[in-house]
Amino acid sequence: MKVFVIGMTGKRLCPTSPSKAKKLLKTGKAHVYRRVPFTIRLDYKTGGSAPPLKLGIDTGEQHIGTAVCNDATVFCKSEIELIKSMEKKKRLEKRKIYRRSRRYRKTRYRHPKFRFRTKRIYVEGGYRKRKGGKMVLRHWKKVPNTVMTNRHEGWLPPSIESKVKHHIDWINRYMDVLPDGTMLGIEVARFDIARMKDPSIRGELYQFGRMYGRENTKAYVLAKFDYTCPICKKKFDRDRKPRMHHVTMRKNAATDNPDEYAPVCVLCHSGEEHLPGGVLDKLAKECRRREYREPTFMNILRRRLFETYPEAEFTYGNITNADRKMLGLEKTHANDAVSIAMHGAKKVIDCEDTVYYRQVHRKKRSLHKATPRKGKKEPNHTAKRNVKNVPYVGKFHINDKVKGPDGNIGFITGLTGSAAYITDFIGEYIYPEGKDYKQHTLSSLRYVHHCGNWITSSVSGAAVSHD
């Protein structure tokens, strides 16, 4: 793997070897310019020009592959793992709980982010409304409130926007340290989700979906089940009113897809049917739908990359697959990026090492206890930060790379004042040698370097499944 170099005047030079970069840093002729990707900046003037290189980017919903090459040699390649969508969802639910708990304890008032859906207005003369069998005169009435959106054109949900932004940020990271004139190659994908659901769809059939002619989702679901409860097999009536049941639970990433609904009468919708062996549990197992989140994201990403990098060379997966087989490389995200950068080449000198980056959260969310105990002398809004949630102790920060007394390299995931929890690159805890507890004393750890949102490893096989 090569180290990127920036000249004293800011000119981007050709990457150098790690041994030479280490000598320059030790002798004080250079300093660390950036850690991700690792870049040094020279402290003395140099001459000459750097030849342009090739940067290949293998895009994906969860992983990004990068490779820097010239005409025949791979200088460096890496794989970047983003935070999973379900992990983001759990953190959003946790944030919701913390914000909700603020309403029941004495803390600072948090103003609403959005306008209320209704507002109360005074009606001159009043109006009469039935309440408890009697007509009551009222002067205040609720009416819909006008809500003007502040979303700009091209707005995306935050979960999708963050992943699109990470793709663009990583491309810019490499382009900022590579010589001028570097060629950029990006693999994109285009999916026809309607044809993925029904391969026989053609022409005007796109306009006649499965819900064509139905008033709403409820009408479609009732007609699909022939207005019959799937549990008791009886028609719906006044006593057996249908209830739209989510076959796949919300906690399991259920969506508003009509195929994930089942009309169940109020008499049969019980907790027993949700248990293993129940009818609702059997429906959940039968509704093994295909996820379309990744294809949707790739369609959005393709358009954004077209707009951001109009000068780049874009390719598709079938071309990358053929180029990778011609070069004799195995299937990885980094090797796909090599095939993108070396399009048309028949032979390549591949570097042995692959750098793996994994996105992590910089800080913990809770500042104080979510449910403070009763009888506490000090109010929670004036209490100090919980000891277990501090972001740093001395020179040690969360996510810092450290080395234990037994030689194991890990990352700090939690601090408890005088000890720390250490995990490896894939998130498994590292126990002290000969101990059955997880805490490592800070005095026994050797500080390697500070990490922000990205932790780094060069261990082969650290990355997980491919997109």
C-alpha positions as CSV (number, residue, x, y, z in Angstrom):
1,M,0.0,0.0,0.0
2,K,1.2,3.5,-0.9
3,V,1.0,6.7,1.2
4,F,-0.4,9.8,-0.4
5,V,1.9,12.9,-0.5
6,I,1.2,16.6,-0.6
7,G,4.0,19.1,-1.4
8,M,5.0,22.0,0.7
9,T,3.2,24.4,-1.7
10,G,0.0,22.3,-1.7
11,K,0.8,20.4,-5.0
12,R,-0.4,16.8,-5.0
13,L,2.5,14.4,-5.7
14,C,2.8,10.8,-6.6
15,P,2.2,8.3,-3.7
16,T,5.2,7.0,-1.9
17,S,6.1,3.8,0.0
18,P,5.3,3.4,3.7
19,S,9.0,3.0,4.6
20,K,9.9,6.3,3.0
21,A,7.0,8.1,4.5
22,K,8.1,6.8,8.0
23,K,11.6,8.1,7.5
24,L,10.3,11.5,6.4
25,L,8.1,11.7,9.5
26,K,10.9,10.6,11.9
27,T,13.4,13.1,10.5
28,G,10.9,15.9,10.7
29,K,10.8,16.5,6.9
30,A,7.1,15.8,6.8
31,H,4.0,15.8,9.0
32,V,0.7,13.9,9.0
33,Y,-1.8,15.8,6.8
34,R,-4.7,13.4,6.9
35,R,-5.3,9.9,8.5
36,V,-8.2,8.8,6.3
37,P,-6.8,8.1,3.8
38,F,-3.3,8.4,5.3
39,T,-1.5,11.4,3.8
40,I,1.6,13.2,4.6
41,R,2.7,16.8,3.7
42,L,6.3,17.7,3.0
43,D,8.1,20.4,4.9
44,Y,10.6,21.1,2.2
45,K,10.4,22.2,-1.4
46,T,10.5,19.7,-4.2
47,G,10.4,19.9,-8.0
48,G,9.1,17.8,-10.8
49,S,5.6,16.8,-11.8
50,A,3.4,13.8,-10.9
51,P,1.8,11.7,-13.6
52,P,-2.0,11.4,-13.5
53,L,-3.4,8.2,-11.9
54,K,-6.7,6.3,-12.1
55,L,-9.2,6.1,-9.3
56,G,-11.9,3.4,-9.3
57,I,-15.0,3.5,-7.2
58,D,-17.3,0.5,-6.6
59,T,-20.5,1.9,-5.1
60,G,-22.9,0.0,-2.9
61,E,-25.7,0.4,-0.4
62,Q,-23.5,-0.8,2.5
63,H,-19.9,-1.0,1.2
64,I,-17.7,1.2,-1.0
65,G,-14.6,-0.1,-2.8
66,T,-11.8,2.1,-3.9
67,A,-8.6,1.6,-5.8
68,V,-5.8,3.9,-7.0
69,C,-3.8,2.6,-10.0
70,N,-1.7,3.6,-12.9
71,D,-1.5,1.8,-16.3
72,A,-0.3,-1.5,-14.8
73,T,0.1,-1.3,-11.0
74,V,-2.3,-1.0,-8.1
75,F,-1.0,1.5,-5.6
76,C,-3.6,1.0,-2.9
77,K,-7.1,-0.4,-2.5
78,S,-9.6,-0.2,0.3
79,E,-13.1,-1.2,1.4
80,I,-15.4,1.1,3.4
81,E,-18.2,-0.2,5.5
82,L,-21.0,2.2,6.4
83,I,-23.3,2.1,9.4
84,K,-26.2,-0.3,8.8
85,S,-29.7,1.0,8.3
86,M,-31.2,-1.1,11.1
87,E,-28.5,0.3,13.5
88,K,-29.6,3.8,12.5
89,K,-33.2,2.9,13.1
90,K,-32.4,1.6,16.7
91,R,-30.6,4.8,17.5
92,L,-33.5,6.9,16.2
93,E,-35.9,4.9,18.4
94,K,-33.5,5.4,21.4
95,R,-33.5,9.1,20.7
96,K,-37.2,9.1,20.6
97,I,-37.4,7.5,24.0
98,Y,-34.9,10.0,25.5
99,R,-36.8,13.0,24.1
100,R,-40.1,11.6,25.3
101,S,-38.7,11.2,28.8
102,R,-37.8,14.8,28.8
103,R,-41.5,15.7,29.1
104,Y,-41.7,14.0,32.5
105,R,-38.7,15.4,34.3
106,K,-37.5,18.9,35.0
107,T,-35.2,19.7,32.1
108,R,-34.9,22.5,29.6
109,Y,-38.0,23.0,27.4
110,R,-37.5,21.8,23.9
111,H,-39.5,23.7,21.3
112,P,-41.4,21.7,18.7
113,K,-39.6,21.2,15.4
114,F,-42.7,21.3,13.2
115,R,-46.0,23.2,13.3
116,F,-49.0,21.6,14.9
117,R,-51.4,20.0,12.5
118,T,-54.4,21.9,13.9
119,K,-54.9,25.3,15.7
120,R,-57.6,26.7,17.9
121,I,-59.5,29.8,16.7
122,Y,-62.3,31.8,18.4
123,V,-65.7,31.6,16.8
124,E,-67.8,34.7,17.4
125,G,-71.2,33.6,18.6
126,G,-70.0,30.1,19.1
127,Y,-71.3,26.8,17.7
128,R,-73.1,23.9,19.3
129,K,-71.6,20.4,19.7
130,R,-73.1,17.3,21.2
131,K,-71.3,16.1,24.4
132,G,-72.6,13.3,26.6
133,G,-76.1,13.4,25.0
134,K,-76.4,17.2,25.4
135,M,-75.8,20.1,23.0
136,V,-73.0,22.3,24.4
137,L,-72.2,25.8,23.2
138,R,-68.5,26.3,22.3
139,H,-66.5,29.3,21.1
140,W,-63.1,27.6,20.4
141,K,-62.8,25.4,17.3
142,K,-59.9,23.4,15.9
143,V,-59.1,23.9,12.2
144,P,-56.3,22.5,10.1
145,N,-53.1,24.5,10.3
146,T,-51.2,25.5,7.1
147,V,-47.8,23.8,7.1
148,M,-45.3,25.2,4.6
149,T,-42.5,22.8,4.0
150,N,-38.9,24.0,4.0
151,R,-37.5,21.1,2.0
152,H,-35.4,22.1,-0.9
153,E,-35.6,20.6,-4.4
154,G,-34.1,17.2,-4.5
155,W,-34.6,16.6,-0.7
156,L,-33.9,13.0,0.5
157,P,-34.6,11.3,3.7
158,P,-31.7,11.6,6.2
159,S,-30.9,7.9,6.1
160,I,-30.4,8.0,2.3
161,E,-28.9,11.4,2.2
162,S,-26.1,10.4,4.6
163,K,-25.1,7.4,2.5
164,V,-25.1,9.4,-0.7
165,K,-23.0,12.1,1.1
166,H,-20.5,9.5,2.2
167,H,-20.0,8.3,-1.4
168,I,-19.3,11.8,-2.5
169,D,-17.1,12.6,0.5
170,W,-14.9,9.6,0.0
171,I,-14.5,10.3,-3.7
172,N,-13.5,13.9,-2.8
173,R,-11.1,12.6,-0.1
174,Y,-9.1,10.7,-2.7
175,M,-9.3,13.3,-5.5
176,D,-8.0,15.9,-3.1
177,V,-4.7,14.0,-2.5
178,L,-4.2,12.5,-6.0
179,P,-2.2,14.4,-8.8
180,D,-4.0,16.7,-11.2
181,G,-5.6,15.0,-14.2
182,T,-6.4,11.8,-12.3
183,M,-9.1,9.8,-14.2
184,L,-12.2,8.9,-12.1
185,G,-14.2,5.7,-12.9
186,I,-17.4,4.9,-11.0
187,E,-19.6,1.8,-11.2
188,V,-23.3,2.6,-10.9
189,A,-26.5,0.5,-11.2
190,R,-29.9,1.0,-12.6
191,F,-32.8,-1.2,-11.5
192,D,-36.4,-1.5,-12.8
193,I,-38.2,-2.4,-9.6
194,A,-41.5,-3.0,-11.4
195,R,-39.9,-5.6,-13.6
196,M,-38.1,-7.1,-10.7
197,K,-41.6,-7.8,-9.2
198,D,-43.1,-8.9,-12.4
199,P,-40.7,-9.9,-15.2
200,S,-43.6,-10.0,-17.8
201,I,-44.5,-6.3,-17.4
202,R,-44.2,-4.3,-20.7
203,G,-45.3,-1.0,-22.2
204,E,-48.6,0.4,-20.8
205,L,-48.8,-2.3,-18.2
206,Y,-46.6,-0.1,-16.0
207,Q,-49.7,2.2,-15.6
208,F,-51.9,-0.7,-14.4
209,G,-50.5,-1.8,-11.1
210,R,-51.9,-4.3,-8.7
211,M,-53.9,-1.5,-6.9
212,Y,-55.4,-0.2,-10.1
213,G,-59.1,0.5,-9.7
214,R,-59.0,0.3,-5.9
215,E,-59.9,3.2,-3.7
216,N,-57.1,2.7,-1.2
217,T,-54.8,0.1,0.4
218,K,-57.6,-1.1,2.7
219,A,-59.9,-1.8,-0.2
220,Y,-57.1,-3.7,-2.0
221,V,-56.3,-5.9,1.0
222,L,-60.0,-6.7,1.7
223,A,-60.5,-7.7,-1.9
224,K,-57.3,-9.8,-1.9
225,F,-58.6,-11.8,1.1
226,D,-62.2,-11.9,-0.3
227,Y,-63.5,-9.9,2.7
228,T,-62.8,-13.0,4.9
229,C,-60.8,-13.2,8.1
230,P,-57.8,-15.6,7.5
231,I,-58.2,-16.9,11.1
232,C,-61.8,-17.8,11.6
233,K,-62.6,-17.9,7.8
234,K,-65.8,-15.8,8.3
235,K,-67.0,-12.8,6.4
236,F,-66.6,-9.4,7.9
237,D,-69.8,-7.8,9.3
238,R,-70.9,-5.3,11.9
239,D,-69.7,-7.5,14.7
240,R,-66.6,-8.8,12.9
241,K,-65.0,-5.5,11.8
242,P,-61.7,-5.9,9.9
243,R,-58.5,-4.6,11.4
244,M,-55.5,-4.0,9.1
245,H,-52.8,-6.2,10.6
246,H,-49.1,-5.8,9.8
247,V,-47.9,-9.3,9.0
248,T,-44.3,-8.3,9.4
249,M,-43.9,-6.3,12.6
250,R,-42.6,-2.7,12.6
251,K,-39.6,-3.7,14.7
252,N,-38.6,-6.1,11.8
253,A,-38.5,-3.2,9.3
254,A,-42.1,-3.5,8.1
255,T,-43.2,-1.0,5.5
256,D,-46.5,0.1,4.0
257,N,-46.3,-2.4,1.2
258,P,-49.9,-3.7,0.6
259,D,-48.6,-7.3,0.6
260,E,-47.6,-6.9,4.2
261,Y,-51.2,-6.3,5.4
262,A,-53.8,-8.9,6.3
263,P,-57.4,-8.1,7.4
264,V,-58.1,-9.7,10.7
265,C,-61.4,-9.3,12.6
266,V,-61.2,-7.7,16.0
267,L,-62.4,-11.0,17.7
268,C,-59.5,-13.0,16.3
269,H,-56.7,-10.4,16.7
270,S,-55.2,-11.7,19.9
271,G,-51.8,-12.3,21.3
272,E,-52.1,-16.0,21.1
273,E,-52.2,-15.9,17.3
274,H,-48.9,-14.0,17.3
275,L,-47.1,-16.8,19.2
276,P,-45.2,-19.6,17.4
277,G,-47.8,-21.9,15.8
278,G,-50.5,-19.2,15.5
279,V,-52.1,-18.2,12.3
280,L,-50.6,-14.7,12.3
281,D,-47.1,-16.2,13.0
282,K,-47.6,-18.5,9.9
283,L,-48.6,-15.5,7.8
284,A,-45.5,-13.7,8.8
285,K,-43.3,-16.7,7.7
286,E,-45.2,-16.9,4.4
287,C,-44.7,-13.2,3.7
288,R,-41.0,-13.5,2.9
289,R,-40.8,-10.5,0.6
290,R,-37.9,-9.3,-1.3
291,E,-36.2,-6.2,-0.1
292,Y,-36.1,-3.3,-2.6
293,R,-34.3,-0.8,-0.4
294,E,-30.9,-1.4,-2.1
295,P,-32.2,-1.1,-5.7
296,T,-34.0,2.1,-4.8
297,F,-30.9,3.6,-3.1
298,M,-28.7,2.7,-6.1
299,N,-31.1,4.4,-8.5
300,I,-31.0,7.6,-6.4
301,L,-27.2,7.4,-6.0
302,R,-26.7,7.0,-9.8
303,R,-28.5,10.3,-10.5
304,R,-26.6,12.2,-7.8
305,L,-23.2,10.9,-9.1
306,F,-24.1,11.9,-12.6
307,E,-24.8,15.5,-11.4
308,T,-21.8,15.7,-9.2
309,Y,-19.1,14.2,-11.4
310,P,-20.2,14.8,-15.1
311,E,-16.6,14.3,-16.2
312,A,-16.2,10.8,-14.7
313,E,-16.3,7.6,-16.7
314,F,-19.4,5.5,-15.6
315,T,-19.7,1.8,-15.9
316,Y,-22.0,-1.0,-14.9
317,G,-21.7,-4.3,-13.0
318,N,-21.7,-6.7,-15.9
319,I,-18.7,-4.8,-17.4
320,T,-16.9,-4.9,-14.1
321,N,-17.5,-8.6,-13.7
322,A,-16.1,-9.4,-17.1
323,D,-13.0,-7.2,-16.4
324,R,-12.4,-8.7,-13.0
325,K,-12.5,-12.3,-14.5
326,M,-10.1,-11.2,-17.2
327,L,-7.6,-9.9,-14.6
328,G,-8.0,-13.1,-12.5
329,L,-9.1,-11.3,-9.3
330,E,-11.5,-12.8,-6.7
331,K,-14.8,-11.1,-5.9
332,T,-14.3,-8.3,-3.4
333,H,-15.3,-4.7,-3.3
334,A,-11.7,-3.6,-3.6
335,N,-11.0,-5.9,-6.5
336,D,-14.1,-4.6,-8.3
337,A,-12.7,-1.1,-7.9
338,V,-9.4,-2.3,-9.4
339,S,-11.4,-3.7,-12.4
340,I,-13.2,-0.3,-12.8
341,A,-9.9,1.7,-12.8
342,M,-8.1,-0.8,-15.1
343,H,-10.9,-1.2,-17.6
344,G,-9.6,-2.9,-20.7
345,A,-6.3,-4.1,-19.2
346,K,-5.4,-7.7,-19.5
347,K,-2.8,-7.9,-16.7
348,V,-2.2,-6.0,-13.5
349,I,0.3,-6.0,-10.7
350,D,-1.9,-6.2,-7.6
351,C,-0.9,-4.9,-4.2
352,E,-1.3,-7.5,-1.4
353,D,-2.8,-5.4,1.3
354,T,-6.3,-4.0,1.5
355,V,-7.2,-1.3,4.0
356,Y,-10.6,-1.6,5.7
357,Y,-12.5,1.3,7.1
358,R,-15.6,1.0,9.2
359,Q,-17.9,3.9,10.2
360,V,-18.6,4.2,13.9
361,H,-20.5,6.7,16.1
362,R,-18.2,9.4,17.6
363,K,-20.1,9.8,20.9
364,K,-22.8,8.2,23.0
365,R,-26.2,9.7,22.9
366,S,-27.3,9.8,26.6
367,L,-25.7,12.5,28.7
368,H,-27.6,11.5,31.9
369,K,-29.5,8.5,33.1
370,A,-32.6,8.0,31.0
371,T,-34.7,7.1,34.1
372,P,-33.2,8.9,37.1
373,R,-34.0,7.3,40.4
374,K,-36.4,8.8,42.9
375,G,-35.1,10.7,45.9
376,K,-32.1,12.2,44.1
377,K,-30.8,15.2,45.9
378,E,-29.4,16.9,42.8
379,P,-31.9,17.7,40.0
380,N,-31.2,15.9,36.7
381,H,-31.0,19.1,34.6
382,T,-28.1,20.3,36.8
383,A,-26.4,16.9,37.2
384,K,-23.0,16.3,35.7
385,R,-22.4,13.9,32.8
386,N,-22.7,10.2,33.7
387,V,-19.3,8.7,34.3
388,K,-20.0,5.9,31.9
389,N,-20.9,8.3,29.1
390,V,-17.9,10.6,29.1
391,P,-16.3,10.9,25.6
392,Y,-12.7,11.0,26.9
393,V,-10.5,10.4,30.0
394,G,-7.1,12.0,29.9
395,K,-5.6,11.3,26.5
396,F,-8.0,8.4,25.7
397,H,-11.1,9.1,23.6
398,I,-13.9,6.8,22.4
399,N,-12.9,4.9,19.2
400,D,-9.1,5.5,19.8
401,K,-6.8,2.8,18.6
402,V,-4.9,1.2,21.5
403,K,-2.6,-1.7,22.1
404,G,-3.1,-4.0,25.1
405,P,-0.3,-5.6,27.3
406,D,-0.8,-8.9,25.4
407,G,-0.1,-7.2,22.1
408,N,-3.8,-7.1,20.8
409,I,-4.8,-4.1,18.8
410,G,-8.3,-2.8,19.5
411,F,-10.6,0.2,19.7
412,I,-12.1,1.9,22.8
413,T,-15.9,1.7,22.9
414,G,-16.6,2.8,26.4
415,L,-14.8,4.5,29.3
416,T,-15.6,4.0,33.0
417,G,-13.2,6.5,34.7
418,S,-10.1,4.3,35.2
419,A,-10.9,1.5,32.7
420,A,-12.0,1.0,29.2
421,Y,-13.9,-1.5,27.0
422,I,-11.9,-2.7,24.0
423,T,-13.3,-4.3,20.8
424,D,-11.7,-5.5,17.6
425,F,-12.4,-4.2,14.1
426,I,-15.6,-6.3,13.7
427,G,-17.0,-5.3,17.1
428,E,-16.2,-8.3,19.4
429,Y,-14.9,-7.6,22.9
430,I,-11.3,-8.2,23.7
431,Y,-10.9,-9.6,27.2
432,P,-7.7,-9.1,29.4
433,E,-5.4,-12.1,29.2
434,G,-6.5,-14.7,31.7
435,K,-9.6,-12.7,32.9
436,D,-13.3,-13.2,32.5
437,Y,-14.3,-9.5,32.6
438,K,-14.0,-6.9,29.8
439,Q,-12.5,-3.9,31.5
440,H,-8.9,-2.9,30.7
441,T,-7.2,-0.5,33.0
442,L,-6.1,2.6,31.2
443,S,-2.6,2.4,32.7
444,S,-2.1,-1.0,30.9
445,L,-3.0,0.4,27.4
446,R,-0.7,2.0,25.0
447,Y,-2.1,4.8,22.9
448,V,-1.7,4.3,19.1
449,H,-3.6,7.1,17.5
450,H,-6.9,8.9,17.6
451,C,-9.9,7.9,15.4
452,G,-12.9,9.9,14.6
453,N,-15.9,8.4,12.8
454,W,-13.7,5.8,10.9
455,I,-11.7,3.0,12.4
456,T,-9.0,1.4,10.2
457,S,-7.7,-2.2,9.9
458,S,-5.4,-3.9,7.4
459,V,-6.4,-7.4,8.4
460,S,-7.5,-9.5,5.5
461,G,-11.1,-10.7,5.7
462,A,-12.3,-8.0,8.1
463,A,-14.9,-6.9,5.7
464,V,-18.2,-8.8,5.6
465,S,-20.6,-9.8,2.8
466,H,-20.7,-8.1,-0.6
467,D,-23.5,-6.1,-2.1
